[in-house]
């Protein structure tokens, strides 16, 4: 057997092993059954939230635009906002890169509208009904309430 044929067979075997590992990972992930919203579904979700709650609309808009985790939403503080310069300071968790993010005008408008409804002096940006930082479980319930058939 020639050297180049042997090298080719080793390459094929390694590629097959890599492919099978990836198929297994995909199968494991399929069992978790994630559902990702389309852009149309996100728009509908935001429209519904905007009609019912300024807080929920601001939360969902920021989370969507900046890829925030639930725990990162709960950690936001009023002093993280720089509404004059359309910016927000985001502290990432789990090793992601945080920093100053620029916001679009509709995000600033949503935050201003929400903050006008606040009568407390808490430094936390998004409060639960108990006046504590909103928790992951409350955000999960909120998403289920706004999505059709509890898709999230």
Buried (B, 14 or more C-beta within 10 A) or exposed (E): EEEEEEEEEEEEEEEEEEEEEEEEEEEEEEEEEEEEBEEEBBEBBBEBBBEEBBBBBBBBBBBBBBEBBBBBBBBBBBEBBBBEEBBBBBEBEEEEEEEEBEBEEEBBBBBEBBBEEEEEEEEBBBBBEEEEBBBEEBBEEBBEBBBEEEEB
